[in-house]
Structure formats: structure tokens, C-alpha cells
Amino acid sequence: QVQLVESGGGLVQPGGSLRLSCLASGLTFSRYDMNWYRQAPGRERELVAGISDGGSENYAVNVRGRFTVSRDNAKNIAYLQMSTLTPEDTAVYYCNAQRTRYGFDYWGQGTQVTVSS
């Protein structure tokens, strides 16, 4: 079965950096668009960044220039490099794999990112 396992979350001070990883198994990773979402307490889940199967990147306006999404198809891993973090980035971050054309949509369990001094 498909599994997406996020790692790399934790507590970081404002202005700091973290790199999240999403290890995928049970799917043909290179054929999937890989997305990162986040959900803060009391708020809806929002798309943070995504990278298509072809390598095209997209970002939410509020993270553009601070976050970088990437993928390693040989290792079946998607990454989210986050820098210049602020308390507003505090959330649970989720990895998502999509093949919209075929209706495939998979989620990881999430990893907590807390930005606080």
C-alpha cells in the first residue's frame, strides 16, 4: 500500500530553518505531483508548495522566497526547505502525492513545526 512518511519537523527559533522530508513507498513516485500542505490550530489546511512530476514548482504567496520544494526521484523523497521561519509558520505539515488525472490522492500523517523563541 502507499505510504508517505514525513520527517524533519521540530521546534525552531524565529529566523531559523528546517528541512522536511517525505519518503514515499508503494507508488511510482516519479509520476506523482508532490505537494506540501500545512494546518495551524483553528485554521483550514492550506497548500504551501508543490512540485510536479516534471519538476515545475509552485508556492503560496506567503512562503515564496523563503521555502523551496524539491524531489529526488531516485530516492522517492520530496523535500521542503524552509528558511526565515516566523511564528506564523507554526503548523502541522503534511505531504501529499497526487495524480489528478487518475484520481490518486495520498497523504502522510503530518509533522509538527513550531516556530517560537
FENZIGI-V865290 format. One record per pair of residues at least 6 apart in sequence whose ideal C-beta (glycine too) atoms are under 7 Angstrom apart, sorted by the first residue. I is the first residue (numbers start at 0). J is the second residue. Records with the same first field share a line. If there is no record, write none. Layout:
BEGIN
I=J, J
END
This chain:
BEGIN
0=25
1=25, 26, 105
2=24, 25
3=21, 23, 94, 96, 105, 106, 107
4=22, 107
5=19, 20, 21, 92, 94, 107, 108, 109, 110
6=20, 110
7=17, 18, 19, 20, 110
8=17, 19, 92, 110, 111, 112
9=17
10=113, 115
11=17, 84, 114
12=116
13=84, 85, 86, 114, 116
14=83, 84
15=84
16=81, 82, 84
17=81, 84, 112
18=78, 80
19=78, 79, 92, 110
20=76, 78
21=33, 76, 77, 94, 107
22=75, 76
23=75, 96
24=75
26=96
28=72, 75
29=52, 72
30=52, 98
31=52, 96, 97, 98
32=49, 51, 52, 97
33=49, 50, 70, 77, 96
34=46, 49, 95, 97
35=47, 48, 68, 79, 92, 94
36=44, 45, 46, 47, 93, 95
37=45, 47, 90, 91, 92, 93
38=44, 90, 91
39=89, 90
45=59
46=59
47=59, 62, 66
48=56, 57, 58, 59, 62, 66, 68, 79
49=57, 68
50=56, 68, 69, 70, 77
56=68
58=66
65=81, 82, 83
66=79, 80, 81
67=80
68=78, 79
69=78
70=77
77=94
81=88
84=114
85=114
86=114, 115
88=112, 114
89=112, 113, 114
90=112
91=109, 110, 111
92=109, 110, 112
93=106, 107, 109
94=107
95=105, 106
96=105
97=103, 104
END
